[in-house]
Amino acid sequence: MKRRVKKHLPNAITCANLFCGCVGIVFAFQDNLVVASYCIFLAAIFDFFDGLASRVLQSFSGIGKDLDSLADMVSFGVLPSVILYELFLQAPQIDHVSSILNFIAFLLPVFSALRLAKFNIDTRQAENFIGLPTPANAILIASFPLILREHNSFFTDYILNPYFLSCFVLIMCALLVAEMPLMSLKFKNRDFNTNIFRYLLLLFSAILILFFKFAAVPVVILMYIALSVIQFRRIAK
């Protein structure tokens, strides 16, 4: 019995991630973007713990790896693209061109699929990432409806601008498949010098979120990319 639980628990957590993605898509198409965004955050929690459970229980399998990518494709590929599509529909149509940009949101699942397929066969990504991880991209997009709910006028003018959204989608698609090393948040030990950039990211993220709530998420993602670049340039030297 214990062996069976040990074998199937990580996959069960992955399925919970997938379930959150499916439920989030339903809410997104019902224009309940806040709940859809919370589904992404919940899916990200399950995505973290399925990997943690696999490492703790030493339960690794080919099906688990493929299942994880399939779940991520739904929760962090399709769901955020539907949220963006709904934001495009909410944005004022500036001109005839802006009214046909809505479907550009669905480039995100395409590039997310490329990112996940690449991750599964790329041996360089055992400890760190090459390209922006799909959960980070999805969490960034999930913050948009929550920022709008806070009536932050500075961000609202951008989030509900079809041209900004179009440029944002293209940039995120490029980052997903970019040959750019980014750190993972897996701590192999507690050594401060080894993990200094991870500690800095967690510390400043906590402070920013405490003061600025969901408006801090875009800044946190930018900080994650910047600290990763600094870290790997430091290693290269």
Buried (B, 14 or more C-beta within 10 A) or exposed (E): EEEEEBEBBBBEBBBBBBBBBBBBBBBBEEEBBEBBBBBBBBBBBBBBBBBEBBEEEEBEEEEBBEBBBBBBBBBBBBBBBBBBBBBBEEBEBEEEEBEEBBEBBBBBBEBBBBBBEBBEEEEEBEEBBBBBBBBBBBBBBBBBBBBBEEEBEEBBEBBBBBBEBBEBBBEBBEBBBBEBBBBBEEEEEEEEEEBEBBEBBBEBBEEBBEEBBBBBBBBBBEBBBEBBBEBBEEEEE
